Amino acid sequence: MITLDGSYGEGGGQMLRSALALSMWTGQAFTMHHIRANRGKKGLLRQHLTAVKAAQQICDAQVTGAELNSQDLVFIPNSIKHGNYTFEIGTAGSATLVLQTILPALIKAQGKSTVSISGGTHNQSAPPADFLQYAFLPLLAKMGVKAELTIRKHGFYPAGGGEIIVEIQPCPQLQPLHLTQRGNNKSSYAESWLASLPAHIAERELATVREKMGWSEEQTHIRSVRALGHGNVLLLFVEDEHVTNVFSGFGEFGVSAEKIATNTCKEAQLLMKSEATVDEYLADQLLLPIALAGAGSFSTTHVSSHCQSNMAVIQQFLSVNFQHHQQASGSIYVNISHQ
């Protein structure tokens, strides 16, 4: 049994999610201690517990320690089962992070699966559903994965109440992914989504985007949506020839719309002014599927401690090498290969 220290590195929930995904994929059992030890609220929160129980259901695992606030978990997987699944977080906890946990296993299953996950679709501590829909899943498609995500209901923090539906086809063999360049820009645009909030918030965000990015009125759009509570997310889409990057900023009490937009634009500009193919958040998401494929490469703006902790967990389950170095352009080249 593999033993993992959840306090290693940044010590967050990503280590647990990756361990669950890898355990289901490889059939190797693991135990993790000190789960989320470096977070203010230690142990399993509701979204982490939902991820554990979802993984347990999908592979009929034996599990010890699956309860709120638990800092220790034993997970012994069995065979992966395809099918129709419904998982409810019960809070605004991230539906996308639960999906991140179970997606690799369902890719490996013997038949098609349909998954409904209810909770938060848009909160600032996780990738929004649009990020998976437009940035992550299209890159998985290049690796042979057929998975389609639909946002059925938006769910903002703190009310939640959102729902995503994902249809996943089995993929017998993941193909390596090498992202050597972004290619020519095909389109760039911004959307400000509002739920039960005044329109001037979106108007001010998008005016700031036009100023900072030099985009036109035609490239900025206000979207209104019904949700359980109020919420706001600003999304910047940079669609290039070989990859789409999605940048997000979330409305917060006490933070001006201009500040939200300025910070989001800075993230987009950091990538666009570099030769990197993906931003640091998409880089983090790509590590696991590329490692499962056995080979791949990309360049990014920054390799975070979050990313490095993820690498360490992956290497406990798979015989892969992670190499990264700074290029002359300033971007970080990351290569993943079999040992």
Secondary structure, 3 states (H helix, E strand, C coil): CEEEECCCCCCCHHHHHHHHHHHHHHCCCEEEECCCCCCCCCCCCHHHHHHHHHHHHHHCCEEECCCCCCCCEEEECCCCCCCEEEEECCCCCEHHHHHHHHHHHHHHCCCCEEEEEEEECECCCCCCHHHHHHHHHHHHHHCCCCEEEEEEEECECCCECEEEEEEECCCCCCCCEECCCCCCEEEEEEEEEEECCCHHHHHHHHHHHHHHHCCCHHHEEEEECCECCCEEEEEEEEEECCCEEEEEEECCCCCCHHHHHHHHHHHHHHHHCCCCCECHHHHHHHHHHHHHHCEEEEEECCCCHHHHHHHHHHHHHCCEEEEEEECCCCCEEEEEEEC
